[in-house]
Amino acid sequence: MGNVGNIPNNKRRFKMAEVEFYRQGDIVFIKFDGEIPSDARKRENNVIAEGEVTGHFHKLESLPGAEQPELLIQYGLMYIVAPEGAAIVHDEHPTGILPPGNYVSRPKREFDYLDGMAQEVRD
């Protein structure tokens, strides 16, 4: 194999980590094996995100016959503990299914080039 442009192939090699993720609308859930911070607080209503414009929300629910997964929050990050999997429901999206495991998510952000600022996406 030759060069791509003026860059030798050996300068373009890099290893990508394999990441397992799931998405529902603007929310992305990334599966991870790490520890959930001990000071993360449980969100009792299991609402992951609420649309400020539409009033619709993404909510964490249990799968039929499974225990209720937990939604924990710390510093703007959301952690889902779902040893038996979980369902993510929303009025405008098909129900999303998360396989068993732990997940991390944060609100999707967009960059406004006119203002030069990043902001959370509003539903």
C-alpha positions in Angstrom: 0.0 0.0 0.0 1.3 3.5 -0.9 0.9 6.9 0.6 -2.4 8.6 1.1 -1.8 12.2 0.0 1.6 13.1 1.4 1.3 11.1 4.7 3.0 7.7 4.8 0.7 4.9 6.0 2.7 4.3 9.2 1.9 7.9 10.3 -1.8 7.3 9.9 -2.2 4.2 12.1 -4.0 4.5 15.3 -6.1 2.1 17.4 -9.7 3.0 18.1 -11.3 1.7 21.3 -14.4 -0.4 20.8 -17.3 1.5 22.3 -20.8 0.1 22.7 -23.4 2.8 22.7 -27.2 3.2 22.2 -29.1 6.3 21.2 -32.7 7.5 21.6 -33.2 10.9 20.0 -30.7 13.4 21.4 -29.6 11.0 24.3 -26.6 8.7 23.9 -26.0 5.9 26.4 -22.4 4.5 26.5 -21.9 1.1 28.1 -18.9 0.9 30.5 -17.3 -1.4 32.9 -16.0 1.2 35.4 -17.1 2.0 38.9 -20.0 4.4 39.4 -18.9 7.2 41.7 -19.9 6.6 45.3 -21.3 10.1 45.7 -23.7 9.9 42.7 -27.2 10.6 43.8 -30.3 8.5 42.9 -32.9 10.2 40.7 -36.2 8.8 42.1 -38.4 9.8 39.2 -36.1 8.0 36.6 -36.5 10.9 34.1 -33.4 11.1 32.1 -34.2 14.3 30.2 -37.3 16.5 29.8 -37.9 18.5 26.7 -38.2 22.2 27.6 -40.1 23.0 24.3 -42.3 19.9 23.9 -42.7 18.8 27.6 -42.0 15.2 26.5 -39.3 13.2 28.4 -37.0 10.2 28.2 -37.7 7.9 31.1 -35.9 4.8 32.4 -38.2 1.8 33.1 -37.8 -1.8 33.9 -38.2 -4.6 31.3 -41.2 -6.9 31.9 -40.4 -9.2 34.9 -37.1 -7.5 35.6 -36.0 -5.4 38.6 -36.2 -1.6 38.2 -32.9 -0.1 37.0 -31.3 2.8 38.8 -30.6 6.2 37.5 -27.9 8.1 39.3 -26.6 11.6 38.7 -23.2 13.2 39.5 -21.8 16.5 38.1 -24.1 16.5 35.0 -23.3 12.9 34.1 -26.1 10.3 34.4 -25.3 6.7 35.3 -27.7 3.8 34.7 -27.3 0.6 36.6 -29.3 -2.1 34.8 -28.3 -5.6 35.8 -31.3 -7.1 33.9 -31.4 -4.5 31.1 -33.7 -1.5 30.9 -36.2 0.3 28.6 -36.0 3.9 27.7 -39.4 5.4 26.8 -40.4 8.6 25.1 -43.6 9.8 23.5 -42.0 10.6 20.1 -39.5 7.7 19.8 -39.7 3.9 19.8 -38.9 2.3 23.1 -35.2 1.8 23.4 -33.8 -1.4 25.0 -30.5 -1.4 26.9 -28.9 -4.8 27.4 -27.8 -5.6 30.9 -25.0 -3.5 32.2 -23.9 -0.1 33.4 -24.2 3.0 31.2 -23.1 6.7 31.3 -24.8 9.5 29.5 -24.7 13.3 29.4 -27.0 15.8 27.8 -26.2 16.3 24.1 -24.4 19.6 23.4 -24.2 21.7 20.3 -21.8 24.5 19.5 -23.2 27.9 18.4 -20.6 29.4 16.1 -22.3 32.8 16.2 -22.1 33.1 20.0 -19.0 31.0 20.3 -20.6 28.9 23.0 -21.6 25.3 23.6 -25.0 24.6 25.0 -27.3 21.7 25.8 -29.6 20.6 22.9 -33.2 21.6 23.7 -35.9 19.2 22.8 
